[in-house]
């Protein structure tokens, strides 16, 4: 199994504060596709953005991440059990899980080992869900500035795995009976501070800062603030979701 690539422990507090949460429609779709609602396993859970939402439809959620710092920053919930563990070794019993999820995380996994673990822990006809979202869609006043920063300024500093996110995981081998998913998106309203806080969670920003210094990041912040106007103004933000949903054979 490949070593854990840790791009997020150093920013775990910001990740917990600024990463977007998932729509209720996603939770409902996953629950309706699953054979039961006793236990869901959320792998690469980060600070629990999806884990806590799954409790809307699942009695218990086991949430694992290889980063102790992410687990320390995770939102506590009485029906979520967090654990420091790689996605490929959950520690759960055989055939105990109705749903296995990986949200904005599967591109970091050793996929063959993760798929083997999903088959081991899933109940017959249990569901495996890979979930990701790509770049921000927002209003024309600010979108070009964000896109230029994403692609041109910090673009060279994204880890190579980022391409899988941009491809919506479509090039992944996915050895399960695939289930069609409806079109879904994360839709939120953010102030300028929240937008900047989210962008600070990008692994490419941390890498670019080390290579280029703070100057290009400060220039982006200035340009975005000028285009945004009133910093307390909330602007609509949209992240289209890409889903690979599969069913484990009986």
Secondary structure, 3 states (H helix, E strand, C coil): CCCCCCCCHHHHHHHHHHCCCCCHHHHHHHHHHCCCCCEEEEECCCCCHHHHHHCCCCCEEEEEECCHHHHHHCCCCCCEEEEECCCCCCCCCCCCEEEEEEECCHHHCCHHHHHHHHHHHEEEEEEEEEEEECCCECCHHHHHHHHHHHHHHCHHHCCCCHHHHHCCCCCCCCCCEEECCCCCEEEEEECHHHHHHHHHCCHHHHHHHHHHCCHHHHHHHHHHHHHHCCCCCCEEEEEEEEEEEEECCC
